[in-house]
Amino acid sequence: MNRLLIATTFFLSTLLTYSQTSIDASTVYVCPPCDLPCDDKEYSEPGKCSYCNMVLMKKEAIKTIAFYLQDRVEVLDFAGPMEVLSYAGFKVFTVSATKDPIKSQGILSVVPDYTIENAPKADILAFFGGNSSAASKNPDVINWVKQQQDVEYHFSVCTGAFILAEAGILDGKTATTFHSALDDLQEDYPHVNVKKNVRFVDNGKVITTAGISAGIDGALHLVAKLHGVNAAKRVAYNMEYDNWRLGNGLILSNDNPYTLAKSTPELKAFEGRYEFKNDSEIELKLNKKDGDLYTVIREVAYPIYHESGDVFSDIGSDPIFFKRNGKGEIVGYSLTENGEVYKKKN
């Protein structure tokens, strides 16, 4: 999977700027972190990076996230969220108690980027299961967690919740963890309201997830909170992660990103056959499972995401402008706001 190519297909969802929207001259745009020389290049307008061709993001939208890893950490616990968040334009780095290589599940060797002594400030701190007691019972690690200033979000997967609990971050909050550790979390930390049978719990600034693959769901939820639901949908689509269901967790915060989604009956008006490029046709159908429109091209299904009003976007984040007649009926679409109209045929 080519990360640069995939990133290019969906980052524009956070940058869609239509002709009626003026560009703020004070806004700085940058290339999403890709570990190339262009990471330090800045632009005054949205577009694509001249070096790697990735779609630019607003500099303020890029969050740094520290993944704390301990020896014998579960591979998928951190690798799943790392896949999600790196695709979504987060700047991810790893931290451990020392610079010694760690062995994930006794198989994968990982050399941490930083130690707790020299790790830079992060907007988000993330903790993972698999021998999590090596961190939760290490006073130096817990002190490091407590001393981090201005952390915007805390995130845990599996028994990584024990690290947050030991640091007092879960006191008075609802949380979840790996299914076989739920009772232990409740017994060891009575000030935490432990919730069973949920994929994740969102307290607003603290997100805990159940075991292993549930970390992917929690990470997608975090992307939806910060970059919008469509950005998260694009990540899930490009990862071919079919297990994700919108809001499939306990959301206790006021910033529920799924409340603005258009209902299925409203989107049915956009179904039908339309003209397409080179005198061909496409048919738009409503996917009742996830509530998105989709079309099939060369036997591959492509989703079409609602943005606002009659504006949608394709999997490449390019806008699609639907047109109505005087009666309010959908009569076609164009690929630029005032461009050629491809007519609806039925």
C-alpha positions in Angstrom: 0.0 0.0 0.0 1.5 3.4 -1.1 1.0 5.7 1.9 1.6 8.8 -0.2 -0.9 7.9 -2.8 -3.6 7.0 -0.3 -3.0 10.1 1.8 -3.4 12.2 -1.4 -6.9 10.7 -1.9 -8.5 11.9 1.3 -6.8 14.7 3.1 -8.6 17.2 0.9 -11.8 16.4 3.0 -10.4 18.8 5.6 -9.5 21.4 3.1 -12.4 21.6 0.7 -12.6 25.2 -0.3 -15.4 26.1 -2.7 -15.4 29.3 -4.8 -17.8 31.0 -2.4 -15.3 30.6 0.5 -12.5 33.2 0.7 -9.0 32.0 1.6 -7.7 33.4 4.9 -4.3 34.9 4.1 -3.1 34.2 7.6 -3.6 30.5 7.3 -0.5 28.4 6.8 -0.7 25.1 4.9 1.8 22.3 5.1 2.4 18.8 3.8 1.2 16.1 6.1 4.1 14.4 7.9 5.7 12.0 5.4 9.4 12.0 6.6 10.6 13.8 3.5 12.3 17.2 3.1 8.9 18.8 2.3 7.7 18.2 5.9 9.2 21.7 6.8 7.8 23.5 3.7 4.9 26.0 4.2 2.4 27.3 1.8 0.0 30.3 1.9 -2.8 28.5 0.0 -4.4 25.0 -0.1 -3.3 22.7 -2.9 -0.8 19.9 -3.3 2.8 19.6 -2.1 5.2 20.5 -4.9 7.6 17.8 -3.6 5.6 14.7 -2.8 2.2 15.7 -4.3 0.3 15.1 -1.1 -2.7 17.3 -0.4 -1.8 20.1 1.9 -3.4 20.5 5.4 -3.8 23.5 7.6 -0.8 23.6 9.9 -3.0 24.0 12.9 -4.9 20.8 12.1 -1.9 18.6 12.4 -1.7 17.0 15.9 1.3 15.3 17.4 0.7 12.1 19.2 3.1 10.2 21.5 2.8 6.4 21.5 4.2 5.1 24.8 5.4 1.5 24.2 6.7 -0.9 26.7 8.5 -4.3 26.3 6.1 -7.0 25.0 3.4 -4.5 24.0 0.7 -6.0 21.8 1.5 -5.4 18.1 -2.0 -4.6 16.8 -2.8 -2.5 19.9 -0.4 0.2 18.6 0.0 -0.7 15.0 -3.7 -0.4 14.2 -4.1 3.1 15.6 -0.7 4.0 14.1 -2.0 3.1 10.7 -5.2 5.1 11.1 -3.6 8.2 12.6 -0.5 8.4 10.3 -2.9 8.2 7.3 -5.0 11.0 8.8 -2.1 13.4 9.0 -1.1 13.1 12.6 2.6 13.3 13.5 3.3 10.1 15.4 6.4 9.4 17.5 7.2 6.6 20.0 8.4 6.9 23.6 9.5 4.4 26.1 11.1 4.3 29.5 14.6 3.9 28.0 16.1 3.9 24.5 16.6 0.1 24.6 14.8 -1.7 21.8 11.6 -3.3 22.9 10.2 -6.6 21.6 6.5 -6.5 20.7 5.0 -9.9 21.6 8.5 -11.3 21.5 8.6 -10.9 17.8 8.9 -7.3 16.5 11.8 -5.2 17.6 11.1 -1.5 17.9 13.6 1.2 18.8 11.7 4.1 20.5 12.2 7.5 19.1 12.5 9.1 22.5 12.7 8.2 26.2 10.6 9.8 28.9 13.6 12.0 29.7 13.8 13.7 26.3 10.4 13.2 24.6 9.0 16.4 23.0 5.6 17.8 24.0 2.7 16.0 22.4 -0.9 17.1 21.8 -2.1 13.5 22.5 -0.7 10.7 24.7 -1.5 7.1 23.8 -1.0 3.9 25.8 -1.4 0.3 24.8 -1.8 -3.2 26.3 0.5 -6.1 26.5 2.6 -6.2 29.6 1.1 -2.8 30.5 2.1 -3.3 34.2 5.7 -2.6 33.1 4.5 1.0 32.6 1.7 1.3 35.2 3.9 0.0 38.0 6.9 2.1 37.0 6.9 5.3 39.1 9.1 7.1 36.6 6.6 6.5 33.8 3.6 7.5 35.8 5.3 10.7 37.0 6.1 11.5 33.3 2.5 11.0 32.4 1.3 13.3 35.2 3.9 16.0 34.3 2.8 16.4 30.7 1.3 19.8 30.3 -1.6 21.0 28.0 -2.4 17.5 26.7 -5.5 17.7 24.6 -6.4 14.1 24.6 -5.5 10.9 26.4 -6.0 7.6 24.4 -5.7 4.0 25.4 -6.1 0.6 23.9 -6.7 -2.6 25.8 -4.9 -2.7 29.2 -3.2 0.6 28.4 -6.2 1.9 30.4 -4.3 0.8 33.6 -1.6 3.3 32.9 -4.1 6.1 32.6 -5.9 4.8 35.7 -2.6 4.7 37.7 -1.9 8.3 36.7 -5.4 9.4 38.0 -6.6 10.4 34.6 -9.6 8.1 34.7 -10.7 9.1 38.2 -14.4 9.9 38.1 -14.7 8.9 34.4 -16.1 5.9 32.5 -13.6 3.6 30.8 -13.2 0.2 29.2 -10.4 -2.2 28.6 -9.6 -5.7 27.4 -12.5 -8.1 28.2 -10.5 -10.3 30.6 -9.2 -7.3 32.5 -12.5 -5.4 33.1 -13.0 -6.7 36.6 -9.4 -6.1 37.5 -9.6 -2.5 36.4 -12.8 -2.0 38.5 -11.3 -3.7 41.5 -7.9 -1.9 41.4 -9.3 1.5 40.6 -12.7 1.9 42.3 -13.0 5.6 41.3 -13.3 4.5 37.7 -16.7 3.5 36.2 -15.7 0.5 34.1 -18.0 -0.2 31.2 -18.3 -3.7 29.6 -19.4 -4.7 26.1 -18.4 -1.5 24.3 -15.7 -0.9 21.7 -14.7 2.4 23.1 -15.7 5.1 25.6 -15.3 8.8 24.8 -15.3 11.1 27.9 -14.5 14.1 25.8 -10.8 14.4 26.3 -10.1 10.8 27.3 -10.8 7.9 25.0 -10.4 4.3 26.2 -10.9 1.3 23.9 -11.5 -2.4 24.4 -8.9 -5.0 23.3 -6.6 -5.0 20.3 -8.7 -4.4 17.1 -11.0 -2.0 19.1 -8.1 0.4 19.0 -8.7 0.9 15.3 -12.3 1.9 16.1 -11.2 4.3 18.8 -8.6 5.9 16.5 -11.1 6.3 13.7 -13.4 8.0 16.2 -10.6 10.4 17.2 -10.1 11.2 13.5 -13.8 11.9 13.2 -13.7 14.2 16.2 -10.8 16.2 14.9 -10.9 16.0 11.1 -14.6 15.1 10.5 -16.5 12.0 9.8 -15.7 11.8 6.1 -12.0 11.9 6.8 -12.4 8.9 9.1 -14.6 7.1 6.5 -11.9 7.6 3.9 -9.2 6.1 6.2 -11.4 3.1 6.9 -12.2 2.6 3.2 -8.6 2.8 2.2 -7.6 0.4 5.0 -10.4 -1.9 3.8 -11.5 -2.0 7.4 -15.1 -3.1 7.1 -15.7 -3.7 10.8 -16.0 0.0 11.7 -19.5 1.3 12.4 -20.2 5.0 13.0 -20.4 5.8 16.7 -20.0 2.1 17.7 -19.0 3.1 21.2 -20.2 4.9 24.3 -19.9 8.7 23.6 -20.3 10.8 26.8 -18.9 14.0 25.3 -20.8 16.9 23.7 -18.8 16.8 20.5 -20.4 13.8 19.0 -19.1 13.9 15.3 -21.9 11.7 14.0 -24.9 13.8 14.9 -24.8 15.9 11.7 -25.0 13.0 9.2 -27.9 13.3 6.7 -30.6 10.8 7.1 -31.1 8.0 4.6 -34.5 9.4 3.3 -32.8 12.7 2.4 -30.0 11.1 0.4 -32.4 8.8 -1.6 -33.2 11.8 -3.7 -29.7 11.6 -5.2 -30.0 8.0 -6.3 -30.3 7.3 -10.1 -28.5 7.0 -13.3 -26.3 9.9 -14.5 -24.2 10.9 -17.5 -20.5 10.4 -16.9 -17.3 11.1 -18.8 -16.7 9.8 -22.3 -20.4 9.3 -23.0 -20.7 6.7 -20.3 -23.1 6.4 -17.4 -22.9 5.8 -13.7 -25.6 4.8 -11.2 -25.7 6.2 -7.7 -27.2 4.0 -5.0 -27.7 4.4 -1.3 -25.8 2.0 0.9 -28.2 1.4 3.7 -25.5 -0.2 5.8 -23.4 3.0 6.2 -25.8 5.6 4.8 -23.5 6.8 2.0 -24.1 7.0 -1.7 -21.9 4.8 -3.9 -21.3 3.9 -7.5 -19.7 0.9 -9.1 -17.0 1.5 -11.7 -15.2 -1.4 -13.3 -16.7 -3.7 -10.7 -15.3 -1.7 -7.8 -17.6 0.2 -5.4 -16.7 3.7 -4.7 -18.4 5.7 -1.9 -19.6 9.3 -2.4 -19.7 11.4 0.8 -22.1 14.2 1.8 -20.3 17.4 2.7 -23.0 20.1 3.0 -26.1 21.1 1.2 -26.0 19.6 -2.3 -22.2 19.2 -2.3 -20.6 15.8 -2.0 -17.1 14.5 -2.4 -15.6 11.4 -4.0 -13.0 9.0 -2.6 -10.3 11.3 -3.9 -11.9 14.2 -2.0 -12.8 16.1 -5.1 -16.1 17.9 -4.8 -19.3 17.0 -6.6 -21.9 19.7 -7.0 -25.5 18.4 -7.5 -27.9 20.6 -9.4 -31.7 21.2 -8.9 -34.4 22.5 -11.1 -37.0 25.1 -10.1 -39.1 22.4 -8.4 -36.1 21.4 -6.2 -35.6 18.1 -8.0 -32.1 16.8 -8.6 -31.3 17.1 -12.4 -27.6 16.5 -12.6 -24.2 17.2 -11.2 -20.9 19.0 -12.1 -17.3 18.4 -11.0 -16.7 22.2 -10.6 -19.3 24.6 -9.1 -20.1 26.2 -12.5 -18.7 23.5 -14.8 -20.3 21.2 -17.3 -23.5 19.5 -15.9 -23.8 15.7 -16.3 -27.6 15.1 -16.4 -29.6 12.8 -14.4 -31.3 10.2 -16.7 -34.0 8.9 -14.3 
